[in-house]
Amino acid sequence: MRKFINGRIKSIGYALKGALLLIKTEHSIIAQLIVFVVLIILGFVCDISKQDWINQILAIGLVLSVEGLNTTAEKLADFVHLENHPKIGFIKDISAGAVTFAALSCLVTIILIYYPYIINLLV
């Protein structure tokens, strides 16, 4: 049992190290984190519902997760083949496309959450 617990603790350590590496090395992650902090503050200001919090957190988590996978694919592709190559470019484009889908899903979710609050401010 102790070996199992120690293994899980090490796994958490590796996961946190990976998250910190993403934050330290990827400008897109930093930009997204800034936007997401603003959205979290906006959530408190607008007093969004529990369901809206769940939706917002899931949308944010989706974008950050897919961005991390995109970074992984790009780094692995660069490791395998440093020079420009059509197949590597194809892989990177598909990976970036996945981030685009996640970001658009997040954007729609955020619009659906905050649209009523924006309308109330304007009326």
DSSP file (Angstrom, degrees, kcal/mol; ACC not computed):
  #  RESIDUE AA STRUCTURE BP1 BP2  ACC     N-H-->O    O-->H-N    N-H-->O    O-->H-N    TCO  KAPPA ALPHA  PHI   PSI    X-CA   Y-CA   Z-CA
    1    1 A M     >        0   0    0      0, 0.0     4,-2.4     0, 0.0     5,-0.2   0.000 360.0 360.0 360.0 -40.0    0.0    0.0    0.0
    2    2 A R  H  >  +     0   0    0      1,-0.2     4,-2.8     2,-0.2     5,-0.2   0.896 360.0  52.2 -62.6 -39.8    2.9    2.4    0.8
    3    3 A K  H  > S+     0   0    0      2,-0.2     4,-2.2     1,-0.2    -1,-0.2   0.902 109.4  50.3 -62.4 -41.0    4.4    1.8   -2.6
    4    4 A F  H  > S+     0   0    0      2,-0.2     4,-2.1     1,-0.2    -2,-0.2   0.938 112.1  46.2 -62.0 -48.1    1.1    2.6   -4.2
    5    5 A I  H  X S+     0   0    0     -4,-2.4     4,-2.4     1,-0.2    -2,-0.2   0.917 112.5  50.0 -63.5 -44.2    0.7    5.9   -2.3
    6    6 A N  H  X S+     0   0    0     -4,-2.8     4,-2.3     1,-0.2    -1,-0.2   0.889 109.5  52.5 -61.4 -38.4    4.3    6.9   -3.0
    7    7 A G  H  X S+     0   0    0     -4,-2.2     4,-2.2    -5,-0.2    -1,-0.2   0.897 109.7  48.2 -63.2 -40.7    3.7    6.2   -6.7
    8    8 A R  H  X S+     0   0    0     -4,-2.1     4,-2.4     2,-0.2    -2,-0.2   0.888 110.0  52.0 -67.6 -38.8    0.6    8.4   -6.7
    9    9 A I  H  X S+     0   0    0     -4,-2.4     4,-2.1     2,-0.2    -2,-0.2   0.914 110.4  48.5 -63.7 -42.2    2.5   11.2   -4.9
   10   10 A K  H  X S+     0   0    0     -4,-2.3     4,-2.5     2,-0.2    -2,-0.2   0.909 109.8  52.9 -62.9 -41.2    5.3   11.0   -7.5
   11   11 A S  H  X S+     0   0    0     -4,-2.2     4,-2.4     1,-0.2    -2,-0.2   0.905 108.6  49.2 -61.3 -41.9    2.7   11.1  -10.3
   12   12 A I  H  X S+     0   0    0     -4,-2.4     4,-2.6     2,-0.2    -1,-0.2   0.904 109.9  52.5 -63.2 -40.9    1.1   14.2   -8.8
   13   13 A G  H  X S+     0   0    0     -4,-2.1     4,-2.3     2,-0.2    -2,-0.2   0.914 110.0  47.4 -60.8 -44.0    4.6   15.8   -8.6
   14   14 A Y  H  X S+     0   0    0     -4,-2.5     4,-2.4     2,-0.2    -1,-0.2   0.903 111.9  51.0 -64.1 -40.2    5.2   15.0  -12.3
   15   15 A A  H  X S+     0   0    0     -4,-2.4     4,-2.3     2,-0.2    -2,-0.2   0.920 111.5  46.5 -64.1 -43.8    1.8   16.4  -13.3
   16   16 A L  H  X S+     0   0    0     -4,-2.6     4,-2.5     2,-0.2    -1,-0.2   0.888 110.9  53.1 -65.6 -38.2    2.5   19.6  -11.3
   17   17 A K  H  X S+     0   0    0     -4,-2.3     4,-2.3    -5,-0.2    -2,-0.2   0.919 109.8  48.8 -61.0 -43.3    6.0   19.9  -12.9
   18   18 A G  H  X S+     0   0    0     -4,-2.4     4,-2.2     2,-0.2    -2,-0.2   0.900 110.2  50.5 -63.6 -41.6    4.4   19.6  -16.3
   19   19 A A  H  X S+     0   0    0     -4,-2.3     4,-2.2     1,-0.2    -2,-0.2   0.916 111.7  47.9 -62.8 -42.8    1.8   22.2  -15.6
   20   20 A L  H  X S+     0   0    0     -4,-2.5     4,-2.7     2,-0.2    -2,-0.2   0.881 109.1  53.5 -65.9 -37.8    4.5   24.6  -14.4
   21   21 A L  H  X S+     0   0    0     -4,-2.3     4,-2.2     2,-0.2     5,-0.3   0.908 108.5  50.3 -62.6 -41.0    6.6   23.9  -17.5
   22   22 A L  H  X S+     0   0    0     -4,-2.2     4,-2.2     1,-0.2     7,-0.2   0.939 112.8  45.9 -60.0 -46.6    3.6   24.8  -19.7
   23   23 A I  H  < S+     0   0    0     -4,-2.2    -2,-0.2     1,-0.2    -1,-0.2   0.896 116.6  45.0 -64.5 -40.3    3.1   28.0  -17.8
   24   24 A K  H  < S+     0   0    0     -4,-2.7    -1,-0.2     1,-0.2    -2,-0.2   0.806 125.1  28.6 -74.2 -29.9    6.8   28.9  -17.9
   25   25 A T  H  < S+     0   0    0     -4,-2.2     2,-0.7    -5,-0.2    -2,-0.2   0.643 103.2  73.8-111.7 -16.7    7.5   28.1  -21.5
   26   26 A E     X  -     0   0    0     -4,-2.2     4,-1.8    -5,-0.3     3,-0.3  -0.881  51.2-166.9-112.2 113.5    4.3   28.6  -23.5
   27   27 A H  H  > S+     0   0    0     -2,-0.7     4,-2.5     1,-0.2     5,-0.2   0.842  90.1  57.8 -63.8 -34.5    3.1   32.1  -24.3
   28   28 A S  H  > S+     0   0    0      1,-0.2     4,-2.4     2,-0.2    -1,-0.2   0.883 105.3  50.4 -66.1 -36.4   -0.3   30.9  -25.4
   29   29 A I  H  > S+     0   0    0     -3,-0.3     4,-2.8    -7,-0.2    -1,-0.2   0.920 110.4  49.8 -65.3 -43.2   -0.9   29.3  -22.0
   30   30 A I  H  X S+     0   0    0     -4,-1.8     4,-2.0    -8,-0.2    -2,-0.2   0.933 112.1  47.6 -61.3 -45.9    0.0   32.4  -20.2
   31   31 A A  H  X S+     0   0    0     -4,-2.5     4,-2.1     1,-0.2    -1,-0.2   0.913 113.4  48.2 -61.7 -42.9   -2.3   34.5  -22.4
   32   32 A Q  H  X S+     0   0    0     -4,-2.4     4,-2.7     1,-0.2    -2,-0.2   0.895 108.7  53.6 -66.1 -39.7   -5.1   32.0  -21.8
   33   33 A L  H  X S+     0   0    0     -4,-2.8     4,-2.3     2,-0.2    -1,-0.2   0.892 107.6  51.5 -61.8 -38.8   -4.6   32.0  -18.1
   34   34 A I  H  X S+     0   0    0     -4,-2.0     4,-2.0     2,-0.2    -2,-0.2   0.940 111.9  46.2 -62.8 -46.5   -4.8   35.8  -18.0
   35   35 A V  H  X S+     0   0    0     -4,-2.1     4,-2.2     1,-0.2    -2,-0.2   0.909 112.9  50.7 -61.0 -41.6   -8.1   35.7  -19.9
   36   36 A F  H  X S+     0   0    0     -4,-2.7     4,-2.2     2,-0.2    -1,-0.2   0.850 106.7  53.0 -69.6 -33.7   -9.4   32.9  -17.6
   37   37 A V  H  X S+     0   0    0     -4,-2.3     4,-2.5     2,-0.2    -1,-0.2   0.915 109.5  50.2 -63.7 -41.9   -8.5   34.8  -14.4
   38   38 A V  H  X S+     0   0    0     -4,-2.0     4,-2.7     1,-0.2    -2,-0.2   0.912 110.2  50.1 -61.1 -42.3  -10.5   37.7  -15.8
   39   39 A L  H  X S+     0   0    0     -4,-2.2     4,-2.2     2,-0.2    -2,-0.2   0.881 109.2  51.0 -64.7 -37.7  -13.4   35.3  -16.5
   40   40 A I  H  X S+     0   0    0     -4,-2.2     4,-1.6     2,-0.2    -2,-0.2   0.927 111.6  47.0 -65.5 -43.7  -13.2   33.9  -13.0
   41   41 A I  H  X S+     0   0    0     -4,-2.5     4,-2.5     1,-0.2    -2,-0.2   0.925 111.5  51.8 -61.1 -43.9  -13.3   37.5  -11.5
   42   42 A L  H  X S+     0   0    0     -4,-2.7     4,-2.8     1,-0.2    -2,-0.2   0.861 104.3  57.7 -60.9 -36.1  -16.2   38.3  -13.9
   43   43 A G  H  X>S+     0   0    0     -4,-2.2     5,-1.9     1,-0.2     4,-0.6   0.898 109.5  43.8 -61.2 -40.8  -18.0   35.2  -12.6
   44   44 A F  H  <5S+     0   0    0     -4,-1.6     3,-0.4     3,-0.2    -2,-0.2   0.909 113.6  50.7 -69.4 -42.1  -17.8   36.5   -9.0
   45   45 A V  H  <5S+     0   0    0     -4,-2.5    -2,-0.2     1,-0.2    -1,-0.2   0.912 117.0  39.8 -62.1 -42.9  -18.8   40.0  -10.1
   46   46 A C  H  <5S-     0   0    0     -4,-2.8    -1,-0.2    -5,-0.2    -2,-0.2   0.537 103.1-133.7 -84.7  -6.2  -21.9   38.7  -12.0
   47   47 A D  T  <5 -     0   0    0     -4,-0.6    -3,-0.2    -3,-0.4    -4,-0.1   0.947  31.9-161.7  52.3  54.6  -22.7   36.2   -9.3
   48   48 A I      < -     0   0    0     -5,-1.9    -1,-0.1     1,-0.1    66,-0.0  -0.221  20.4 -94.9 -67.3 158.9  -23.2   33.4  -11.9
   49   49 A S     >  -     0   0    0      1,-0.1     4,-2.3     4,-0.0     5,-0.2  -0.147  31.5-106.4 -71.1 166.4  -25.0   30.3  -11.0
   50   50 A K  H  > S+     0   0    0      1,-0.2     4,-2.3     2,-0.2     5,-0.1   0.905 122.6  51.3 -59.4 -42.5  -23.5   27.1   -9.8
   51   51 A Q  H  > S+     0   0    0      1,-0.2     4,-2.6     2,-0.2    -1,-0.2   0.890 108.5  51.2 -63.4 -39.6  -24.2   25.4  -13.2
   52   52 A D  H  > S+     0   0    0      2,-0.2     4,-2.8     1,-0.2    -1,-0.2   0.884 108.5  52.0 -64.9 -37.7  -22.6   28.4  -15.0
   53   53 A W  H  X S+     0   0    0     -4,-2.3     4,-2.9     2,-0.2     5,-0.2   0.933 110.3  48.7 -61.2 -45.3  -19.5   28.0  -12.8
   54   54 A I  H  X S+     0   0    0     -4,-2.3     4,-2.5     1,-0.2    -2,-0.2   0.940 113.6  46.4 -59.9 -47.4  -19.3   24.3  -13.7
   55   55 A N  H  X S+     0   0    0     -4,-2.6     4,-2.3     1,-0.2    -2,-0.2   0.908 114.0  48.1 -62.3 -42.4  -19.7   25.1  -17.4
   56   56 A Q  H  X S+     0   0    0     -4,-2.8     4,-2.6     2,-0.2    -2,-0.2   0.926 112.7  47.4 -65.4 -44.8  -17.1   27.9  -17.2
   57   57 A I  H  X S+     0   0    0     -4,-2.9     4,-2.8     1,-0.2    -2,-0.2   0.901 113.0  48.9 -65.0 -40.9  -14.6   25.7  -15.4
   58   58 A L  H  X S+     0   0    0     -4,-2.5     4,-2.3    -5,-0.2    -1,-0.2   0.905 112.0  49.1 -64.8 -40.3  -15.0   22.8  -17.7
   59   59 A A  H  X S+     0   0    0     -4,-2.3     4,-2.1    -5,-0.2    -2,-0.2   0.925 113.5  46.1 -64.5 -44.4  -14.6   25.1  -20.8
   60   60 A I  H  X S+     0   0    0     -4,-2.6     4,-2.4     1,-0.2     5,-0.2   0.932 113.0  49.8 -63.2 -46.3  -11.5   26.6  -19.3
   61   61 A G  H  X S+     0   0    0     -4,-2.8     4,-2.5     1,-0.2     5,-0.2   0.876 108.5  53.9 -60.8 -38.4  -10.1   23.2  -18.4
   62   62 A L  H  X S+     0   0    0     -4,-2.3     4,-2.7     2,-0.2     5,-0.3   0.944 110.1  46.0 -61.2 -48.6  -10.8   21.9  -21.9
   63   63 A V  H  X S+     0   0    0     -4,-2.1     4,-2.5     1,-0.2    -2,-0.2   0.937 114.9  46.3 -62.4 -47.1   -8.9   24.7  -23.6
   64   64 A L  H  X S+     0   0    0     -4,-2.4     4,-2.0     2,-0.2    -1,-0.2   0.897 114.4  48.6 -63.7 -39.4   -5.9   24.4  -21.2
   65   65 A S  H  X S+     0   0    0     -4,-2.5     4,-2.2    -5,-0.2    -2,-0.2   0.938 113.4  44.9 -66.1 -47.1   -5.8   20.6  -21.6
   66   66 A V  H  X S+     0   0    0     -4,-2.7     4,-2.5     1,-0.2    -2,-0.2   0.878 111.4  54.1 -66.8 -36.1   -6.0   20.7  -25.4
   67   67 A E  H  X S+     0   0    0     -4,-2.5     4,-2.4    -5,-0.3    -1,-0.2   0.898 108.2  50.6 -62.7 -39.3   -3.4   23.4  -25.5
   68   68 A G  H  X S+     0   0    0     -4,-2.0     4,-2.1     2,-0.2    -2,-0.2   0.906 110.8  47.8 -64.0 -41.7   -1.1   21.2  -23.4
   69   69 A L  H  X S+     0   0    0     -4,-2.2     4,-2.5     2,-0.2    -2,-0.2   0.878 110.2  53.2 -66.0 -37.2   -1.7   18.3  -25.8
   70   70 A N  H  X S+     0   0    0     -4,-2.5     4,-2.5     2,-0.2    -2,-0.2   0.924 108.8  49.0 -61.3 -45.0   -1.0   20.6  -28.7
   71   71 A T  H  X S+     0   0    0     -4,-2.4     4,-2.8     1,-0.2     5,-0.2   0.907 110.3  51.7 -61.4 -41.6    2.3   21.7  -27.2
   72   72 A T  H  X S+     0   0    0     -4,-2.1     4,-2.6     2,-0.2     5,-0.2   0.932 110.2  48.0 -60.4 -46.9    3.2   18.0  -26.6
   73   73 A A  H  X S+     0   0    0     -4,-2.5     4,-2.5     1,-0.2    -2,-0.2   0.910 113.5  47.9 -61.6 -42.4    2.5   17.1  -30.2
   74   74 A E  H  X S+     0   0    0     -4,-2.5     4,-2.5     2,-0.2    -2,-0.2   0.927 113.1  46.7 -65.5 -44.8    4.5   20.1  -31.5
   75   75 A K  H  X S+     0   0    0     -4,-2.8     4,-2.0     2,-0.2    -2,-0.2   0.906 114.2  48.2 -64.4 -40.9    7.5   19.3  -29.2
   76   76 A L  H  X S+     0   0    0     -4,-2.6     4,-2.3    -5,-0.2    -1,-0.2   0.911 111.4  49.9 -65.7 -42.1    7.4   15.7  -30.1
   77   77 A A  H  X S+     0   0    0     -4,-2.5     4,-2.5    -5,-0.2    -2,-0.2   0.910 111.1  49.3 -62.8 -42.0    7.2   16.5  -33.9
   78   78 A D  H  < S+     0   0    0     -4,-2.5    -1,-0.2     1,-0.2    -2,-0.2   0.868 110.7  51.0 -64.2 -36.1   10.2   18.9  -33.5
   79   79 A F  H  < S+     0   0    0     -4,-2.0     3,-0.3    -5,-0.2    -2,-0.2   0.898 113.7  44.0 -66.9 -40.8   12.2   16.2  -31.7
   80   80 A V  H  < S+     0   0    0     -4,-2.3     2,-0.3     1,-0.3    -2,-0.2   0.887 133.9  10.1 -72.3 -40.1   11.5   13.6  -34.4
   81   81 A H     <  -     0   0    0     -4,-2.5    -1,-0.3    -5,-0.2     4,-0.1  -0.814  60.0-176.8-148.7  99.1   12.1   15.9  -37.4
   82   82 A L        +     0   0    0     -2,-0.3    -1,-0.1    -3,-0.3     3,-0.1   0.851  65.1  75.7 -68.5 -36.8   13.7   19.4  -36.8
   83   83 A E  S    S-     0   0    0      1,-0.1     2,-0.2    -5,-0.0     5,-0.1  -0.310 100.7 -85.2 -74.8 160.2   13.6   20.5  -40.5
   84   84 A N        +     0   0    0      4,-0.1    -1,-0.1     3,-0.0    -2,-0.1  -0.458  56.0 171.5 -62.9 131.9   10.4   21.6  -42.1
   85   85 A H     >  -     0   0    0     -2,-0.2     4,-2.8    -4,-0.1     5,-0.2  -0.993  39.3-129.2-145.0 137.2    8.5   18.6  -43.5
   86   86 A P  H  > S+     0   0    0      0, 0.0     4,-2.2     0, 0.0     5,-0.1   0.869 109.5  49.2 -56.5 -39.3    5.0   18.4  -45.0
   87   87 A K  H  > S+     0   0    0      2,-0.2     4,-2.2     1,-0.2     5,-0.1   0.888 112.0  47.9 -69.6 -37.5    3.9   15.5  -42.7
   88   88 A I  H  > S+     0   0    0      2,-0.2     4,-2.5     1,-0.2    -1,-0.2   0.919 112.0  50.4 -66.5 -42.8    5.2   17.3  -39.6
   89   89 A G  H  X S+     0   0    0     -4,-2.8     4,-2.5     1,-0.2    -2,-0.2   0.893 109.1  52.1 -60.0 -40.1    3.4   20.5  -40.7
   90   90 A F  H  X S+     0   0    0     -4,-2.2     4,-2.3    -5,-0.2    -2,-0.2   0.922 109.9  48.4 -61.3 -46.0    0.3   18.4  -41.2
   91   91 A I  H  X S+     0   0    0     -4,-2.2     4,-2.2     1,-0.2    -2,-0.2   0.923 113.0  47.5 -60.9 -45.6    0.5   17.0  -37.7
   92   92 A K  H  X S+     0   0    0     -4,-2.5     4,-2.4     1,-0.2    -1,-0.2   0.887 110.9  51.7 -64.8 -39.0    1.1   20.4  -36.1
   93   93 A D  H  X S+     0   0    0     -4,-2.5     4,-2.3     2,-0.2    -1,-0.2   0.911 110.1  48.3 -65.2 -42.0   -1.8   21.9  -38.1
   94   94 A I  H  X S+     0   0    0     -4,-2.3     4,-1.9     2,-0.2    -2,-0.2   0.919 111.6  50.3 -63.5 -42.9   -4.2   19.2  -37.0
   95   95 A S  H  X S+     0   0    0     -4,-2.2     4,-1.4     1,-0.2    -2,-0.2   0.910 111.5  47.6 -61.7 -42.9   -3.1   19.7  -33.4
   96   96 A A  H  X S+     0   0    0     -4,-2.4     4,-2.0     1,-0.2    -1,-0.2   0.858 107.5  57.7 -66.3 -34.5   -3.6   23.4  -33.6
   97   97 A G  H  X S+     0   0    0     -4,-2.3     4,-2.2     1,-0.2    -1,-0.2   0.878 101.8  54.7 -62.4 -37.5   -7.0   22.8  -35.2
   98   98 A A  H  X S+     0   0    0     -4,-1.9     4,-2.1     1,-0.2    -1,-0.2   0.894 106.9  50.9 -62.5 -39.3   -8.0   20.8  -32.1
   99   99 A V  H  X S+     0   0    0     -4,-1.4     4,-2.9     1,-0.2    -1,-0.2   0.900 107.5  54.1 -63.2 -40.2   -7.1   23.8  -30.0
  100  100 A T  H  X S+     0   0    0     -4,-2.0     4,-2.6     2,-0.2    -2,-0.2   0.920 107.8  49.2 -61.1 -44.3   -9.3   26.0  -32.2
  101  101 A F  H  X S+     0   0    0     -4,-2.2     4,-2.3     2,-0.2    -1,-0.2   0.924 113.3  47.0 -60.2 -44.2  -12.3   23.7  -31.7
  102  102 A A  H  X S+     0   0    0     -4,-2.1     4,-2.3     1,-0.2    -2,-0.2   0.918 112.7  49.1 -63.7 -43.3  -11.8   23.8  -27.9
  103  103 A A  H  X S+     0   0    0     -4,-2.9     4,-2.6     2,-0.2    -2,-0.2   0.896 111.4  49.0 -65.1 -40.5  -11.4   27.6  -27.9
  104  104 A L  H  X S+     0   0    0     -4,-2.6     4,-2.5     2,-0.2    -1,-0.2   0.899 110.7  50.7 -66.2 -39.7  -14.5   28.1  -30.0
  105  105 A S  H  X S+     0   0    0     -4,-2.3     4,-2.2    -5,-0.2    -2,-0.2   0.910 111.9  48.1 -61.6 -41.8  -16.5   25.8  -27.7
  106  106 A C  H  X S+     0   0    0     -4,-2.3     4,-2.8     2,-0.2    -2,-0.2   0.919 110.1  52.0 -63.6 -44.4  -15.2   27.8  -24.7
  107  107 A L  H  X S+     0   0    0     -4,-2.6     4,-2.6     1,-0.2    -2,-0.2   0.920 110.3  47.5 -60.1 -45.4  -16.1   31.1  -26.4
  108  108 A V  H  X S+     0   0    0     -4,-2.5     4,-2.6     2,-0.2    -1,-0.2   0.919 112.3  50.5 -62.3 -43.1  -19.7   29.9  -27.1
  109  109 A T  H  X S+     0   0    0     -4,-2.2     4,-2.0     1,-0.2    -2,-0.2   0.928 111.7  47.3 -59.7 -46.1  -20.0   28.7  -23.5
  110  110 A I  H  X S+     0   0    0     -4,-2.8     4,-2.7     2,-0.2     5,-0.2   0.896 111.5  50.8 -64.9 -41.1  -18.8   32.0  -22.2
  111  111 A I  H  X S+     0   0    0     -4,-2.6     4,-2.2     1,-0.2    -1,-0.2   0.931 110.6  49.4 -61.7 -44.6  -21.1   34.0  -24.4
  112  112 A L  H  < S+     0   0    0     -4,-2.6    -1,-0.2     1,-0.2    -2,-0.2   0.861 113.8  46.8 -63.4 -35.1  -24.1   31.9  -23.3
  113  113 A I  H  < S+     0   0    0     -4,-2.0     4,-0.3    -5,-0.2    -2,-0.2   0.944 122.7  31.0 -70.5 -47.6  -23.1   32.4  -19.7
  114  114 A Y  H  X S+     0   0    0     -4,-2.7     4,-2.4     1,-0.2     5,-0.2   0.570  93.1  90.1 -95.5  -9.8  -22.6   36.2  -19.8
  115  115 A Y  H  X S+     0   0    0     -4,-2.2     4,-2.6    -5,-0.2     5,-0.2   0.919  88.8  49.5 -53.6 -48.8  -25.0   37.2  -22.5
  116  116 A P  H  > S+     0   0    0      0, 0.0     4,-2.2     0, 0.0    -1,-0.2   0.880 111.4  49.8 -60.5 -35.7  -27.9   37.8  -20.1
  117  117 A Y  H  > S+     0   0    0     -4,-0.3     4,-1.6    -3,-0.2    -2,-0.2   0.892 111.2  48.4 -69.6 -39.1  -25.7   39.9  -17.8
  118  118 A I  H  X S+     0   0    0     -4,-2.4     4,-1.6     2,-0.2    -1,-0.2   0.919 111.3  50.2 -66.6 -43.2  -24.5   42.1  -20.7
  119  119 A I  H  X S+     0   0    0     -4,-2.6     4,-1.6     1,-0.2    -2,-0.2   0.914 108.8  52.5 -61.4 -43.0  -28.1   42.6  -21.9
  120  120 A N  H  < S+     0   0    0     -4,-2.2    -1,-0.2     1,-0.2    -2,-0.2   0.851 108.2  51.5 -62.5 -34.3  -29.1   43.6  -18.4
  121  121 A L  H  < S+     0   0    0     -4,-1.6    -1,-0.2     1,-0.2    -2,-0.2   0.854 112.6  45.5 -69.1 -33.8  -26.3   46.2  -18.3
  122  122 A L  H  <        0   0    0     -4,-1.6    -2,-0.2     1,-0.2    -1,-0.2   0.710 360.0 360.0 -83.5 -21.3  -27.4   47.7  -21.7
  123  123 A V     <        0   0    0     -4,-1.6    -1,-0.2    -5,-0.2    -2,-0.2   0.456 360.0 360.0 -91.4 360.0  -31.1   47.8  -20.9
